[in-house]
Amino acid sequence: MDTRKIKDRAERKRLKREARKKRPPKPKRTDPRGSHKPKVKKRGPGAPPRR
């Protein structure tokens, strides 16, 4: 929703809230959050953990 033209903060907030209520709910996640993050391998003792 484009609300850049509306100067009044309360009006802009009201319009955004109405648009959020009209939108259908988000679908359930198929895989857990963060499962696509690159996994960091642990380093040996004495070495910095990430680099």
Phi and psi restraints in degrees (value plus and minus 20) as a CYANA .aco file:
   2 ASP   PHI    -114.1   -74.1
   2 ASP   PSI      89.7   129.7
   3 THR   PHI    -139.3   -99.3
   3 THR   PSI       1.5    41.5
   4 ARG   PHI     -87.5   -47.5
   4 ARG   PSI     -46.3    -6.3
   5 LYS   PHI     -99.6   -59.6
   5 LYS   PSI     -38.6     1.4
   6 ILE   PHI    -107.2   -67.2
   6 ILE   PSI     100.9   140.9
   7 LYS   PHI    -103.5   -63.5
   7 LYS   PSI     -56.6   -16.6
   8 ASP   PHI     -91.1   -51.1
   8 ASP   PSI     103.1   143.1
   9 ARG   PHI     -84.4   -44.4
   9 ARG   PSI     -63.2   -23.2
  10 ALA   PHI     -84.7   -44.7
  10 ALA   PSI     -60.9   -20.9
  11 GLU   PHI     -84.4   -44.4
  11 GLU   PSI     -63.1   -23.1
  12 ARG   PHI     -82.5   -42.5
  12 ARG   PSI     -62.4   -22.4
  13 LYS   PHI     -84.7   -44.7
  13 LYS   PSI     -61.8   -21.8
  14 ARG   PHI     -81.7   -41.7
  14 ARG   PSI     -64.4   -24.4
  15 LEU   PHI     -84.5   -44.5
  15 LEU   PSI     -61.0   -21.0
  16 LYS   PHI     -85.1   -45.1
  16 LYS   PSI     -60.8   -20.8
  17 ARG   PHI     -84.0   -44.0
  17 ARG   PSI     -61.8   -21.8
  18 GLU   PHI     -82.0   -42.0
  18 GLU   PSI     -61.9   -21.9
  19 ALA   PHI     -84.5   -44.5
  19 ALA   PSI     -56.7   -16.7
  20 ARG   PHI     -86.5   -46.5
  20 ARG   PSI     -57.4   -17.4
  21 LYS   PHI     -90.0   -50.0
  21 LYS   PSI     -52.8   -12.8
  22 LYS   PHI     -93.4   -53.4
  22 LYS   PSI     -49.3    -9.3
  23 ARG   PHI     -88.3   -48.3
  23 ARG   PSI     123.8   163.8
  24 PRO   PHI     -88.1   -48.1
  24 PRO   PSI     135.2   175.2
  25 PRO   PHI     -86.2   -46.2
  25 PRO   PSI     131.0   171.0
  26 LYS   PHI     -87.8   -47.8
  26 LYS   PSI     126.3   166.3
  27 PRO   PHI     -90.5   -50.5
  27 PRO   PSI     137.9   177.9
  28 LYS   PHI     -86.3   -46.3
  28 LYS   PSI     130.9   170.9
  29 ARG   PHI     -90.0   -50.0
  29 ARG   PSI     119.0   159.0
  30 THR   PHI    -103.9   -63.9
  30 THR   PSI     -51.4   -11.4
  31 ASP   PHI    -152.6  -112.6
  31 ASP   PSI     140.0   180.0
  32 PRO   PHI     -84.1   -44.1
  32 PRO   PSI     132.2   172.2
  33 ARG   PHI     -82.7   -42.7
  33 ARG   PSI     120.1   160.1
  34 GLY   PHI      61.0   101.0
  34 GLY   PSI     -16.1    23.9
  35 SER   PHI     -93.4   -53.4
  35 SER   PSI     -38.4     1.6
  36 HIS   PHI    -113.3   -73.3
  36 HIS   PSI     -21.4    18.6
  37 LYS   PHI     -87.4   -47.4
  37 LYS   PSI     124.9   164.9
  38 PRO   PHI     -87.6   -47.6
  38 PRO   PSI     110.9   150.9
  39 LYS   PHI    -100.1   -60.1
  39 LYS   PSI     117.7   157.7
  40 VAL   PHI    -116.6   -76.6
  40 VAL   PSI     101.6   141.6
  41 LYS   PHI     -95.7   -55.7
  41 LYS   PSI     122.9   162.9
  42 LYS   PHI     -96.5   -56.5
  42 LYS   PSI     120.6   160.6
  43 ARG   PHI    -113.1   -73.1
  43 ARG   PSI     149.3   189.3
  44 GLY   PHI     -89.3   -49.3
  44 GLY   PSI     147.7   187.7
  45 PRO   PHI     -84.2   -44.2
  45 PRO   PSI     118.7   158.7
  46 GLY   PHI      72.6   112.6
  46 GLY   PSI     -37.6     2.4
  47 ALA   PHI    -113.5   -73.5
  47 ALA   PSI     127.9   167.9
  48 PRO   PHI     -83.3   -43.3
  48 PRO   PSI     120.0   160.0
  49 PRO   PHI     -82.6   -42.6
  49 PRO   PSI     -55.5   -15.5
  50 ARG   PHI    -152.6  -112.6
  50 ARG   PSI     108.4   148.4
